[in-house]
Amino acid sequence: MLAKQNRGASDATKEQRAIMGRWLKSLREARGLSQRELAEILSLEYYTFISQLEHGRGKIPPARYIEWAAALNQDPKDFVKTLFSYYEPIAYEIMFGEATG
């Protein structure tokens, strides 16, 4: 039974990450940036990291949140709060009493 619960959580996590990826992509596109251009702004060695994030794989390192917010013309507090809602939906709901996403 525990394995089934963990599998369900994993599926939910994957879905949240996929939604987060679409959100990041929409922010990038709103700025009129290609993945390569965003990677250059962020001094990323590989633009494929952005592709991975936009497909729901991986996480932005917390130490880089402010850089990402700036690159995407987002208020850092709002950007991190939204990321948190995708990365940690249960903790987000406990802290903010809001549904995730």
N, CA, C and O atoms as CSV, one atom per row, in Angstrom:
chain,resi,resn,atom,element,x,y,z
A,1,MET,N,N,0.822,-1.190,0.000
A,1,MET,CA,C,0.000,0.000,0.000
A,1,MET,C,C,0.868,1.257,0.000
A,1,MET,O,O,0.557,2.218,-0.704
A,2,LEU,N,N,1.943,1.264,0.772
A,2,LEU,CA,C,2.826,2.415,0.817
A,2,LEU,C,C,3.457,2.666,-0.552
A,2,LEU,O,O,3.601,3.814,-0.972
A,3,ALA,N,N,3.831,1.590,-1.245
A,3,ALA,CA,C,4.402,1.746,-2.582
A,3,ALA,C,C,3.401,2.404,-3.521
A,3,ALA,O,O,3.779,3.230,-4.352
A,4,LYS,N,N,2.132,2.044,-3.396
A,4,LYS,CA,C,1.101,2.645,-4.243
A,4,LYS,C,C,0.951,4.130,-3.934
A,4,LYS,O,O,0.799,4.937,-4.851
A,5,GLN,N,N,0.992,4.502,-2.656
A,5,GLN,CA,C,0.907,5.910,-2.269
A,5,GLN,C,C,2.098,6.689,-2.820
A,5,GLN,O,O,1.931,7.794,-3.336
A,6,ASN,N,N,3.291,6.121,-2.713
A,6,ASN,CA,C,4.492,6.787,-3.219
A,6,ASN,C,C,4.430,6.946,-4.729
A,6,ASN,O,O,4.862,7.971,-5.256
A,7,ARG,N,N,3.905,5.958,-5.430
A,7,ARG,CA,C,3.790,6.038,-6.882
A,7,ARG,C,C,2.828,7.166,-7.253
A,7,ARG,O,O,3.082,7.914,-8.197
A,8,GLY,N,N,1.722,7.288,-6.512
A,8,GLY,CA,C,0.771,8.364,-6.762
A,8,GLY,C,C,1.398,9.725,-6.532
A,8,GLY,O,O,1.164,10.660,-7.298
A,9,ALA,N,N,2.196,9.840,-5.478
A,9,ALA,CA,C,2.881,11.101,-5.206
A,9,ALA,C,C,3.860,11.412,-6.325
A,9,ALA,O,O,4.001,12.564,-6.735
A,10,SER,N,N,4.531,10.389,-6.812
A,10,SER,CA,C,5.490,10.583,-7.899
A,10,SER,C,C,4.784,11.065,-9.156
A,10,SER,O,O,5.279,11.963,-9.837
A,11,ASP,N,N,3.637,10.480,-9.473
A,11,ASP,CA,C,2.863,10.904,-10.639
A,11,ASP,C,C,2.403,12.351,-10.476
A,11,ASP,O,O,2.454,13.136,-11.423
A,12,ALA,N,N,1.958,12.693,-9.280
A,12,ALA,CA,C,1.517,14.064,-9.018
A,12,ALA,C,C,2.691,15.034,-9.145
A,12,ALA,O,O,2.542,16.133,-9.679
A,13,THR,N,N,3.855,14.619,-8.651
A,13,THR,CA,C,5.051,15.449,-8.750
A,13,THR,C,C,5.429,15.671,-10.203
A,13,THR,O,O,5.770,16.787,-10.595
A,14,LYS,N,N,5.372,14.620,-11.000
A,14,LYS,CA,C,5.679,14.748,-12.425
A,14,LYS,C,C,4.726,15.709,-13.109
A,14,LYS,O,O,5.146,16.516,-13.938
A,15,GLU,N,N,3.457,15.631,-12.772
A,15,GLU,CA,C,2.473,16.527,-13.378
A,15,GLU,C,C,2.732,17.973,-12.963
A,15,GLU,O,O,2.656,18.881,-13.791
A,16,GLN,N,N,3.040,18.190,-11.676
A,16,GLN,CA,C,3.344,19.546,-11.212
A,16,GLN,C,C,4.568,20.107,-11.937
A,16,GLN,O,O,4.587,21.275,-12.325
A,17,ARG,N,N,5.581,19.272,-12.116
A,17,ARG,CA,C,6.790,19.720,-12.821
A,17,ARG,C,C,6.487,20.039,-14.281
A,17,ARG,O,O,7.046,20.985,-14.836
A,18,ALA,N,N,5.613,19.263,-14.904
A,18,ALA,CA,C,5.245,19.527,-16.299
A,18,ALA,C,C,4.517,20.868,-16.408
A,18,ALA,O,O,4.757,21.637,-17.338
A,19,ILE,N,N,3.634,21.139,-15.461
A,19,ILE,CA,C,2.923,22.420,-15.448
A,19,ILE,C,C,3.922,23.551,-15.222
A,19,ILE,O,O,3.855,24.589,-15.880
A,20,MET,N,N,4.847,23.344,-14.288
A,20,MET,CA,C,5.876,24.342,-14.019
A,20,MET,C,C,6.694,24.608,-15.273
A,20,MET,O,O,7.026,25.757,-15.566
A,21,GLY,N,N,7.019,23.560,-16.013
A,21,GLY,CA,C,7.789,23.714,-17.245
A,21,GLY,C,C,7.056,24.563,-18.269
A,21,GLY,O,O,7.657,25.412,-18.928
A,22,ARG,N,N,5.767,24.334,-18.397
A,22,ARG,CA,C,4.974,25.144,-19.333
A,22,ARG,C,C,4.931,26.605,-18.888
A,22,ARG,O,O,4.960,27.512,-19.719
A,23,TRP,N,N,4.862,26.825,-17.588
A,23,TRP,CA,C,4.871,28.181,-17.049
A,23,TRP,C,C,6.204,28.870,-17.367
A,23,TRP,O,O,6.220,30.008,-17.836
A,24,LEU,N,N,7.317,28.180,-17.112
A,24,LEU,CA,C,8.628,28.759,-17.422
A,24,LEU,C,C,8.750,29.082,-18.915
A,24,LEU,O,O,9.256,30.137,-19.297
A,25,LYS,N,N,8.281,28.165,-19.736
A,25,LYS,CA,C,8.340,28.391,-21.185
A,25,LYS,C,C,7.527,29.623,-21.569
A,25,LYS,O,O,7.961,30.419,-22.403
A,26,SER,N,N,6.353,29.784,-20.967
A,26,SER,CA,C,5.520,30.941,-21.291
A,26,SER,C,C,6.218,32.236,-20.878
A,26,SER,O,O,6.108,33.243,-21.578
A,27,LEU,N,N,6.931,32.224,-19.755
A,27,LEU,CA,C,7.670,33.414,-19.329
A,27,LEU,C,C,8.800,33.729,-20.309
A,27,LEU,O,O,9.018,34.885,-20.669
A,28,ARG,N,N,9.509,32.691,-20.732
A,28,ARG,CA,C,10.613,32.875,-21.692
A,28,ARG,C,C,10.078,33.423,-23.003
A,28,ARG,O,O,10.628,34.374,-23.558
A,29,GLU,N,N,9.014,32.828,-23.490
A,29,GLU,CA,C,8.449,33.265,-24.770
A,29,GLU,C,C,7.880,34.686,-24.674
A,29,GLU,O,O,7.947,35.446,-25.640
A,30,ALA,N,N,7.328,35.041,-23.523
A,30,ALA,CA,C,6.812,36.400,-23.344
A,30,ALA,C,C,7.938,37.430,-23.448
A,30,ALA,O,O,7.710,38.570,-23.853
A,31,ARG,N,N,9.137,37.023,-23.082
A,31,ARG,CA,C,10.298,37.901,-23.223
A,31,ARG,C,C,10.858,37.876,-24.640
A,31,ARG,O,O,11.744,38.662,-24.978
A,32,GLY,N,N,10.337,36.966,-25.472
A,32,GLY,CA,C,10.826,36.859,-26.846
A,32,GLY,C,C,12.197,36.213,-26.937
A,32,GLY,O,O,12.957,36.484,-27.867
A,33,LEU,N,N,12.512,35.355,-25.969
A,33,LEU,CA,C,13.830,34.718,-25.921
A,33,LEU,C,C,13.777,33.273,-26.384
A,33,LEU,O,O,12.820,32.550,-26.109
A,34,SER,N,N,14.810,32.870,-27.083
A,34,SER,CA,C,14.987,31.447,-27.386
A,34,SER,C,C,15.622,30.790,-26.156
A,34,SER,O,O,16.083,31.472,-25.241
A,35,GLN,N,N,15.637,29.478,-26.154
A,35,GLN,CA,C,16.298,28.776,-25.056
A,35,GLN,C,C,17.777,29.139,-25.016
A,35,GLN,O,O,18.338,29.327,-23.936
A,36,ARG,N,N,18.414,29.239,-26.176
A,36,ARG,CA,C,19.840,29.612,-26.232
A,36,ARG,C,C,20.072,31.011,-25.670
A,36,ARG,O,O,21.027,31.238,-24.927
A,37,GLU,N,N,19.195,31.946,-26.027
A,37,GLU,CA,C,19.349,33.322,-25.531
A,37,GLU,C,C,19.199,33.389,-24.016
A,37,GLU,O,O,19.965,34.079,-23.342
A,38,LEU,N,N,18.215,32.676,-23.482
A,38,LEU,CA,C,18.044,32.652,-22.034
A,38,LEU,C,C,19.258,32.010,-21.371
A,38,LEU,O,O,19.723,32.482,-20.333
A,39,ALA,N,N,19.763,30.950,-21.958
A,39,ALA,CA,C,20.950,30.293,-21.415
A,39,ALA,C,C,22.140,31.262,-21.390
A,39,ALA,O,O,22.913,31.270,-20.432
A,40,GLU,N,N,22.285,32.065,-22.426
A,40,GLU,CA,C,23.372,33.049,-22.461
A,40,GLU,C,C,23.195,34.091,-21.362
A,40,GLU,O,O,24.154,34.427,-20.666
A,41,ILE,N,N,21.982,34.603,-21.201
A,41,ILE,CA,C,21.713,35.590,-20.154
A,41,ILE,C,C,22.066,35.021,-18.781
A,41,ILE,O,O,22.608,35.722,-17.928
A,42,LEU,N,N,21.751,33.740,-18.582
A,42,LEU,CA,C,21.980,33.084,-17.289
A,42,LEU,C,C,23.371,32.471,-17.159
A,42,LEU,O,O,23.692,31.865,-16.136
A,43,SER,N,N,24.193,32.626,-18.191
A,43,SER,CA,C,25.550,32.051,-18.206
A,43,SER,C,C,25.533,30.545,-17.972
A,43,SER,O,O,26.364,30.000,-17.246
A,44,LEU,N,N,24.567,29.890,-18.604
A,44,LEU,CA,C,24.489,28.429,-18.514
A,44,LEU,C,C,25.367,27.823,-19.591
A,44,LEU,O,O,25.405,28.311,-20.720
A,45,GLU,N,N,26.058,26.781,-19.248
A,45,GLU,CA,C,26.941,26.124,-20.212
A,45,GLU,C,C,26.137,25.439,-21.315
A,45,GLU,O,O,26.551,25.411,-22.473
A,46,TYR,N,N,24.980,24.886,-20.940
A,46,TYR,CA,C,24.176,24.137,-21.902
A,46,TYR,C,C,22.746,24.674,-21.925
A,46,TYR,O,O,22.081,24.715,-20.890
A,47,TYR,N,N,22.280,25.079,-23.081
A,47,TYR,CA,C,20.904,25.555,-23.197
A,47,TYR,C,C,19.918,24.415,-23.003
A,47,TYR,O,O,18.741,24.646,-22.728
A,48,THR,N,N,20.395,23.186,-23.145
A,48,THR,CA,C,19.501,22.041,-22.987
A,48,THR,C,C,18.944,21.942,-21.563
A,48,THR,O,O,17.926,21.287,-21.341
A,49,PHE,N,N,19.606,22.589,-20.600
A,49,PHE,CA,C,19.068,22.614,-19.235
A,49,PHE,C,C,17.703,23.288,-19.234
A,49,PHE,O,O,16.793,22.851,-18.528
A,50,ILE,N,N,17.556,24.348,-20.019
A,50,ILE,CA,C,16.279,25.049,-20.107
A,50,ILE,C,C,15.230,24.139,-20.733
A,50,ILE,O,O,14.086,24.098,-20.278
A,51,SER,N,N,15.613,23.421,-21.758
A,51,SER,CA,C,14.702,22.461,-22.378
A,51,SER,C,C,14.241,21.413,-21.362
A,51,SER,O,O,13.063,21.061,-21.311
A,52,GLN,N,N,15.171,20.928,-20.566
A,52,GLN,CA,C,14.823,19.928,-19.556
A,52,GLN,C,C,13.803,20.498,-18.565
A,52,GLN,O,O,12.822,19.838,-18.223
A,53,LEU,N,N,14.043,21.722,-18.112
A,53,LEU,CA,C,13.108,22.348,-17.169
A,53,LEU,C,C,11.737,22.531,-17.804
A,53,LEU,O,O,10.710,22.286,-17.171
A,54,GLU,N,N,11.730,22.965,-19.061
A,54,GLU,CA,C,10.459,23.212,-19.741
A,54,GLU,C,C,9.694,21.928,-20.026
A,54,GLU,O,O,8.498,21.968,-20.317
A,55,HIS,N,N,10.372,20.798,-19.943
A,55,HIS,CA,C,9.705,19.505,-20.110
A,55,HIS,C,C,9.458,18.826,-18.762
A,55,HIS,O,O,9.134,17.640,-18.700
A,56,GLY,N,N,9.616,19.598,-17.687
A,56,GLY,CA,C,9.288,19.079,-16.362
A,56,GLY,C,C,10.349,18.230,-15.717
A,56,GLY,O,O,10.064,17.495,-14.772
A,57,ARG,N,N,11.567,18.316,-16.207
A,57,ARG,CA,C,12.660,17.546,-15.620
A,57,ARG,C,C,13.669,18.510,-15.004
A,57,ARG,O,O,14.092,19.473,-15.644
A,58,GLY,N,N,14.044,18.246,-13.777
A,58,GLY,CA,C,15.025,19.075,-13.106
A,58,GLY,C,C,14.401,20.223,-12.344
A,58,GLY,O,O,13.196,20.465,-12.409
A,59,LYS,N,N,15.268,20.932,-11.612
A,59,LYS,CA,C,14.841,22.065,-10.802
A,59,LYS,C,C,15.866,23.183,-10.953
A,59,LYS,O,O,17.054,22.936,-11.158
A,60,ILE,N,N,15.392,24.388,-10.849
A,60,ILE,CA,C,16.299,25.526,-10.823
A,60,ILE,C,C,16.998,25.514,-9.469
A,60,ILE,O,O,16.333,25.409,-8.438
A,61,PRO,N,N,18.320,25.617,-9.450
A,61,PRO,CA,C,19.013,25.659,-8.161
A,61,PRO,C,C,18.596,26.900,-7.361
A,61,PRO,O,O,18.577,28.002,-7.908
A,62,PRO,N,N,18.266,26.735,-6.084
A,62,PRO,CA,C,17.799,27.865,-5.279
A,62,PRO,C,C,18.757,29.069,-5.299
A,62,PRO,O,O,18.305,30.213,-5.252
A,63,ALA,N,N,20.035,28.829,-5.365
A,63,ALA,CA,C,21.003,29.929,-5.387
A,63,ALA,C,C,20.867,30.788,-6.642
A,63,ALA,O,O,21.416,31.888,-6.697
A,64,ARG,N,N,20.148,30.304,-7.644
A,64,ARG,CA,C,20.007,31.027,-8.906
A,64,ARG,C,C,18.612,31.610,-9.113
A,64,ARG,O,O,18.344,32.177,-10.172
A,65,TYR,N,N,17.727,31.490,-8.144
A,65,TYR,CA,C,16.353,31.969,-8.293
A,65,TYR,C,C,16.293,33.442,-8.700
A,65,TYR,O,O,15.538,33.802,-9.603
A,66,ILE,N,N,17.070,34.285,-8.051
A,66,ILE,CA,C,17.006,35.721,-8.334
A,66,ILE,C,C,17.479,36.013,-9.755
A,66,ILE,O,O,16.904,36.864,-10.434
A,67,GLU,N,N,18.519,35.317,-10.209
A,67,GLU,CA,C,18.993,35.497,-11.585
A,67,GLU,C,C,17.913,35.109,-12.592
A,67,GLU,O,O,17.690,35.808,-13.581
A,68,TRP,N,N,17.252,33.994,-12.330
A,68,TRP,CA,C,16.187,33.544,-13.225
A,68,TRP,C,C,15.032,34.544,-13.233
A,68,TRP,O,O,14.487,34.864,-14.290
A,69,ALA,N,N,14.666,35.029,-12.060
A,69,ALA,CA,C,13.578,36.003,-11.983
A,69,ALA,C,C,13.928,37.243,-12.806
A,69,ALA,O,O,13.090,37.746,-13.554
A,70,ALA,N,N,15.137,37.728,-12.673
A,70,ALA,CA,C,15.566,38.912,-13.419
A,70,ALA,C,C,15.560,38.638,-14.921
A,70,ALA,O,O,15.090,39.460,-15.707
A,71,ALA,N,N,16.082,37.486,-15.310
A,71,ALA,CA,C,16.156,37.140,-16.734
A,71,ALA,C,C,14.770,37.044,-17.363
A,71,ALA,O,O,14.604,37.311,-18.553
A,72,LEU,N,N,13.779,36.664,-16.566
A,72,LEU,CA,C,12.421,36.490,-17.079
A,72,LEU,C,C,11.505,37.666,-16.727
A,72,LEU,O,O,10.287,37.581,-16.879
A,73,ASN,N,N,12.112,38.771,-16.253
A,73,ASN,CA,C,11.354,39.988,-15.898
A,73,ASN,C,C,10.261,39.711,-14.870
A,73,ASN,O,O,9.129,40.174,-15.013
A,74,GLN,N,N,10.607,38.963,-13.851
A,74,GLN,CA,C,9.645,38.618,-12.808
A,74,GLN,C,C,10.071,39.213,-11.477
A,74,GLN,O,O,11.262,39.353,-11.198
A,75,ASP,N,N,9.086,39.562,-10.660
A,75,ASP,CA,C,9.380,39.963,-9.296
A,75,ASP,C,C,9.944,38.729,-8.583
A,75,ASP,O,O,9.310,37.674,-8.604
A,76,PRO,N,N,11.126,38.835,-7.951
A,76,PRO,CA,C,11.736,37.648,-7.333
A,76,PRO,C,C,10.841,36.939,-6.322
A,76,PRO,O,O,10.788,35.709,-6.303
A,77,LYS,N,N,10.144,37.689,-5.491
A,77,LYS,CA,C,9.288,37.064,-4.475
A,77,LYS,C,C,8.156,36.266,-5.131
A,77,LYS,O,O,7.894,35.127,-4.745
A,78,ASP,N,N,7.496,36.858,-6.111
A,78,ASP,CA,C,6.419,36.156,-6.805
A,78,ASP,C,C,6.940,34.953,-7.587
A,78,ASP,O,O,6.299,33.903,-7.619
A,79,PHE,N,N,8.101,35.110,-8.215
A,79,PHE,CA,C,8.702,34.024,-8.984
A,79,PHE,C,C,9.004,32.827,-8.087
A,79,PHE,O,O,8.653,31.693,-8.414
A,80,VAL,N,N,9.654,33.086,-6.960
A,80,VAL,CA,C,10.019,31.998,-6.045
A,80,VAL,C,C,8.773,31.376,-5.419
A,80,VAL,O,O,8.719,30.162,-5.226
A,81,LYS,N,N,7.786,32.188,-5.105
A,81,LYS,CA,C,6.551,31.640,-4.532
A,81,LYS,C,C,5.883,30.693,-5.529
A,81,LYS,O,O,5.388,29.632,-5.147
A,82,THR,N,N,5.870,31.073,-6.791
A,82,THR,CA,C,5.276,30.207,-7.807
A,82,THR,C,C,6.094,28.938,-7.981
A,82,THR,O,O,5.536,27.843,-8.058
A,83,LEU,N,N,7.420,29.078,-8.045
A,83,LEU,CA,C,8.268,27.879,-8.129
A,83,LEU,C,C,7.994,26.939,-6.958
A,83,LEU,O,O,7.846,25.730,-7.134
A,84,PHE,N,N,7.929,27.517,-5.763
A,84,PHE,CA,C,7.685,26.733,-4.561
A,84,PHE,C,C,6.364,25.986,-4.654
A,84,PHE,O,O,6.255,24.852,-4.188
A,85,SER,N,N,5.360,26.617,-5.255
A,85,SER,CA,C,4.060,25.950,-5.379
A,85,SER,C,C,4.159,24.699,-6.250
A,85,SER,O,O,3.401,23.748,-6.056
A,86,TYR,N,N,5.084,24.693,-7.203
A,86,TYR,CA,C,5.282,23.528,-8.064
A,86,TYR,C,C,6.239,22.514,-7.448
A,86,TYR,O,O,5.995,21.309,-7.501
A,87,TYR,N,N,7.328,23.009,-6.862
A,87,TYR,CA,C,8.350,22.111,-6.313
A,87,TYR,C,C,7.923,21.449,-5.010
A,87,TYR,O,O,8.259,20.291,-4.764
A,88,GLU,N,N,7.186,22.172,-4.177
A,88,GLU,CA,C,6.781,21.679,-2.855
A,88,GLU,C,C,5.304,22.005,-2.604
A,88,GLU,O,O,4.989,22.815,-1.732
A,89,PRO,N,N,4.395,21.378,-3.365
A,89,PRO,CA,C,2.982,21.767,-3.266
A,89,PRO,C,C,2.351,21.555,-1.892
A,89,PRO,O,O,1.489,22.337,-1.489
A,90,ILE,N,N,2.754,20.537,-1.178
A,90,ILE,CA,C,2.162,20.298,0.148
A,90,ILE,C,C,2.626,21.369,1.119
A,90,ILE,O,O,1.813,21.952,1.837
A,91,ALA,N,N,3.922,21.632,1.147
A,91,ALA,CA,C,4.451,22.680,2.023
A,91,ALA,C,C,3.870,24.039,1.642
A,91,ALA,O,O,3.563,24.852,2.514
A,92,TYR,N,N,3.718,24.286,0.340
A,92,TYR,CA,C,3.145,25.542,-0.134
A,92,TYR,C,C,1.728,25.721,0.409
A,92,TYR,O,O,1.374,26.793,0.899
A,93,GLU,N,N,0.937,24.682,0.320
A,93,GLU,CA,C,-0.446,24.771,0.804
A,93,GLU,C,C,-0.491,24.983,2.312
A,93,GLU,O,O,-1.330,25.731,2.813
A,94,ILE,N,N,0.416,24.321,3.035
A,94,ILE,CA,C,0.467,24.504,4.491
A,94,ILE,C,C,0.829,25.951,4.828
A,94,ILE,O,O,0.219,26.563,5.705
A,95,MET,N,N,1.817,26.483,4.132
A,95,MET,CA,C,2.301,27.827,4.426
A,95,MET,C,C,1.348,28.929,3.980
A,95,MET,O,O,1.153,29.915,4.691
A,96,PHE,N,N,0.759,28.759,2.807
A,96,PHE,CA,C,-0.027,29.837,2.225
A,96,PHE,C,C,-1.521,29.570,2.176
A,96,PHE,O,O,-2.305,30.464,1.858
A,97,GLY,N,N,-1.921,28.334,2.492
A,97,GLY,CA,C,-3.339,28.007,2.495
A,97,GLY,C,C,-3.997,28.147,1.141
A,97,GLY,O,O,-5.202,28.381,1.050
A,98,GLU,N,N,-3.209,28.003,0.085
A,98,GLU,CA,C,-3.714,28.140,-1.280
A,98,GLU,C,C,-3.460,26.847,-2.022
A,98,GLU,O,O,-2.535,26.101,-1.703
A,99,ALA,N,N,-4.294,26.592,-3.018
A,99,ALA,CA,C,-4.048,25.452,-3.891
A,99,ALA,C,C,-2.771,25.715,-4.671
A,99,ALA,O,O,-2.409,26.869,-4.898
A,100,THR,N,N,-2.089,24.658,-5.083
A,100,THR,CA,C,-0.834,24.814,-5.813
A,100,THR,C,C,-1.068,25.255,-7.234
A,100,THR,O,O,-2.152,25.103,-7.798
A,101,GLY,N,N,0.023,25.824,-7.809
A,101,GLY,CA,C,0.013,26.203,-9.222
A,101,GLY,C,C,-0.543,27.487,-9.465
A,101,GLY,O,O,-0.610,27.924,-10.614
